[in-house]
């Protein structure tokens, strides 16, 4: 059976190494027989600000409605984004804020502590890039972007397991090192994990 994979590339800068990573994963997954769709956030038109919060929800723009449908369609979600100041870029965070809404990604019930997880049955991989060393991000900064996504977003909505592939020292890598990373990412795509 063909696996359905959605790749969400969240770097607001184009072209970027994140774009090359997303393409490498796509290439490997397609070679393995997966059906793959891709969303590049900087190509979408939407208001990043969750104006009105959850009470006075802003209607979703067509690009966000399509993104929600693609997430529902997918069995495996691949999130590719850079780490800036310890977290994801504003564009990426705004996308999460706007589409992972109550009634779509989770649903609270009166008197229940935990919500229904409306995205259960999906797995995820995060591939993040950073200029600093991963050991510093992990041990001194506490991996805030990884934890935000894995614990606060995916766990709440039922997406599991979540695997993380940090690509560090990106600005200091040689062209040869960057190519080796792309080969590793392509292999991950072939494994469809």
Secondary structure, DSSP 8 states (H G I E B T S, - for coil): ---EEEEEE--SSSS-HHHHHHHHHHHHHHHTT-EEEEEEGGGS----S-TTTTTT-----HHHHHHHHHHHH-SEEEEEEE-BTTB--HHHHHHHHHHS-BTTTEE--TT-SS-EETTTT-EEEEEEE-SS-HHHHHHTS--HHHHIIIIIIIIHHT---EEEEEE--GGG--HHHHHHHHHHHHHHHHHT-
